[in-house]
Amino acid sequence: MKKLMLCAVALMLVLSVTTAFAASGSAKITVWAPATLNGAKLDPGKYVMTWSGEGEQVNVTLKGEKGEVTGTARATEGQKAKRTAILTGANGVLQQIMLEGKTTVFTFAQ
C-alpha cells in the first residue's frame, strides 16, 4: 500500500512538472509572406517565437531583426505538426501557428 501511494505521488509530481514546462517555450520560425498581428506588420524573415501562459490567455512574442510584435493566442492541443505552419487570412492577418514536432496550436483572436 505504501509503495502504491509513493508511486501515485511520484506520478502526480511528474505530471505537474510537465504541465508547468508546457506553459512557456520558444521556437525559431520563418515568415514567408507579409502578415500582421495586432495591427503590426510582420515582414518576411526569421523570428524567434516565445510564449507563456495557458488556455485562452497565451502571450506570444515574435522577435525578428526589425523589432518585435506581441499578441494573445488561445492554445489548444492538436495532432503533432510535421512541419511549422503559419496560417493567415486573405487579408494577411495572422490566424494560427503550429510548430514542427509540437501538439500545441496557437490561434490568434481576430
N, C-alpha and C positions, 0 to 999 in steps of 0.2 A: 504494500500500500504506500509506504514511504517513497519507494522507488518510482511508482506511478505518479505520485504527486510531484516529485522532483522533476520528472520528465515533462509534466504538464507546465510547470513554472518555467522551465528552460525554453520550451516551445513558445510560450507567450512572450518571453523576453526577446527571442529571435524575431518573432513576427513584429513586435513593436519597434525594434531597431530597423528592420527592413522598411516599414512604413515611414519612419522618420526620414530615411535616406531618399525615398521616392518623392518626398515633398519638395525637393530642390535639386538642381543639377545644371549642367551646361553641355553644350554641343556646338560644333562648328557646322555652319550651313552656308550654302551658296544661293543667293537670289539671282535668278537668270533673267528676269524681266522686271521693269519698274513696278513697284507696288506702293501701297500706302497703309499705314497703321495709325489710327487715331488722328487722321488728317496729315500726318508727317510722311514725307516721301522717303521711300527706300530705293536707292539706286541699285542697279545690278552690281553684285560683288560678293565678297566673302564677309560673313558676320559671325560673331560669337553670340549664341543664344543662351541666356541664363534664365532660370525660372525658380520661383519659390511660392509656396502655398499649396492648397489642395482644393479639389472640387470646383466650385463656381468662381473662386477668387484666387487665381494663379497670376502672379505678377511676372510678366515676360519682358525681357530687355534684349534687343538686338543691337549689338555694338559693332560698328564697321569702321573703316578708315575715315569716313567723313562725318562721324558722330554716332549717336545712339537714339533709338526710338523705344519707348516703353508702352505697353498695353496690358490689358487684363484679359485673361482667357479662362475658359472652362476646361478642366482636364477630365477626360474620360478614358476608360480602358477599351482598347480595341484589339485587333489582331496585331502580331508583331510585324512592323513595317520592314519590307525587304530592302527599301531604299528611302532616303529622305524625300519627302514630298511637301511642296509649298503650294497651297491652293488659293487662288484669288478669284474674285467675282469678275464679271465682264468689265466693271469699272476700275479694276486693278486693286480693289480693297482686299487686304489680307483676310482670309476666312479661316484657314486651318494650316497647321504644321504637324506633320508626322515624321518622326526621326527614325532613321535606319536602326534596326535591332531593338527598338523600344515598342511597348504596347500602349503608351500614353498618346492620346490625340489632343492637341491644343486647338480649341475652337474659339475664335475671337468674336466678340459682340459686334454687331453692325451698327 
